[in-house]
């Protein structure tokens, strides 16, 4: 109890600290946005590489301000990505004083795993899912009924397409962390998750349908890894629960 008692403070002090944490987070976002806006074109150049690899060499914009707002979106997209560690750190510093030492040791690995899993999901989207989806979607070009059908994607349309994939895959790859946290908090059990496997698969296909463009290939590219991550989470929960039981038995024997 002394661990938490030593960190107790009045409600007003908690609100002041929360304001301080939010200010640091928004300051980091503003600095990252300014830097990203300066490098918006090189960042967008990186994002269009899968489109170039698919054979499409032209992006158009039909509204006067469309290209300008695309650079703003690219900057905000990159700023959110790069400032996430600051957000996570400030959140941890605000919450950590209210946790026991065992709780800190239990939740800190999940916090550290979050950006790693998000990066893995984003990398899979960029290097695997987006090229496959583009190859499929751009394959509808050619002569159709004697008329030349050609893809002329707009810059804003393409950016929205890429952002959906990257954020969709990145957030979806956090599924193991979410399930392990729910199990650690006692809200679900391993047996319940196993029993709900069929419903979970249906739910993951529904999530994929929401987070990806409306074509079956894009949805399968996200739904299949989600199902694999669900099974991986079950294995990880089994291992961690077994380790906790061993630690509890050793502690009980020692006392």
Secondary structure, 3 states (H helix, E strand, C coil): CHHHHCCCCCHHHHHHHHHHHHHHHHHHHHHHHHHHHHCHHHHHHHHCHHHHHCCCCCCECCCCCHHHHHHHHHHHHHHHHHHHHHHHHHHHHHHHCCCCHHHHHHHHHHHHHHHHHHHHHHHHHHHHHHHHHHHHHHHHCEEECCEEECCCCEHHHHHHHHHHHHHHHHHHCCHHHHHHHHHHCCCCCHHHHHHCHHHHHHHHHHHHHHHCCCCHHHHHHHHHHHHHHHHHHHHHHHHHHHHHHHHHHHHHHHC
